[in-house]
Amino acid sequence: MAEHPYDAASDPEIPDTSHATHATHATHTSRTFDDLIAEAGSVSVAGWDFSWLDGRATEERPPWGYQRLMGERLARASAALDIQTGGGEVLAGVPRLPKLMAATESWPPNVAKATALLHPRGAVVVADQDEPPLPFADGAFDLVTSRHPVTVWWQEIARVLRPGGTYLSQHVGPASVFELVEYFVGPRSEEERQGRHPDRARRGAAEAGLDVVDLRTARLRIEFFDIGAVVYFLRKVIWMVPDFTVERYRDRLRELDGQLRSDGPFVAHSTRYLIEARKPAA
């Protein structure tokens, strides 16, 4: 299997808090450490579906409802672009797409998946390496969207927007899930912790000539209920602990397993921010 990059759909979407039950948690924690890590270490982590974690981990969702906001903007747009669309799952879930709808994606398996999802909706998926320039003409779109982009090329976003056009995105914020990261690899530098700060996005947009009209942040609770959930998560989200293997971190995993059994869920926090920026009208 090709290594999965940190792409548009790649920040975790652990099942939301409504999916968990105490009975399910108890079932998993009654199993042995070796049983749990053997199961989680052997199950496939291909694709970007986190449903295996149902009942084993939960994550709150941002209060603004990005997909709903995206759908409202797309319903009013005449030409739109979704950058780093991943497998197209978020865009495909929007009720109404504009007459001209394009999406970009770099990872070949995701390009194929997004094409299958979005072509029936009349959207074209363009394989793109997520580096400038975007493969579109100046002023091609009145709306550009992106969910959890890895990199944001503000000058390119501004270039492909028409005067008066809008960029709407949900970004991963600083120090996301760092409680879990630091449990395994120790404290991270302040530079790493602040690397995705929304103030940087605000500055980048302004430098590209865009006016930020909305910027909201959220810190969202994540709970891991058994050690298998932790193993699965770290195998799937490979940049969290880049050298993670069960063998390398077995002692640390066993220690955490004991904490989960005696103290309850391991709590971490993801961070997100919603940003909306407009290109001044001509």
HELIX and SHEET records of a PDB file:
HELIX    1   1 THR A   17  HIS A   19  5                                   3    
HELIX    2   2 HIS A   22  THR A   29  1                                   8    
HELIX    3   3 PHE A   33  SER A   42  1                                  10    
HELIX    4   4 SER A   51  LEU A   53  5                                   3    
HELIX    5   5 TYR A   66  ARG A   76  1                                  11    
HELIX    6   6 GLU A   89  ALA A   92  1                                   4    
HELIX    7   7 PRO A  108  LEU A  118  1                                  11    
HELIX    8   8 HIS A  119  ARG A  121  5                                   3    
HELIX    9   9 TRP A  154  VAL A  160  1                                   7    
HELIX   10  10 PHE A  178  VAL A  185  1                                   8    
HELIX   11  11 GLU A  190  ARG A  193  1                                   4    
HELIX   12  12 PRO A  198  GLU A  207  1                                  10    
HELIX   13  13 ILE A  227  LYS A  236  1                                  10    
HELIX   14  14 ARG A  250  ASP A  263  1                                  14    
SHEET    1   A 8 ALA A  57  GLU A  59  0                                        
SHEET    2   A 8 ASP A 211  PHE A 224 -1                                        
SHEET    3   A 8 PHE A 266  ARG A 278 -1                                        
SHEET    4   A 8 LEU A 161  VAL A 172 -1                                        
SHEET    5   A 8 PHE A 141  ARG A 147  1                                        
SHEET    6   A 8 ALA A  79  ASP A  82  1                                        
SHEET    7   A 8 LEU A 100  GLU A 105  1                                        
SHEET    8   A 8 VAL A 124  ALA A 127  1                                        
END                                                                             
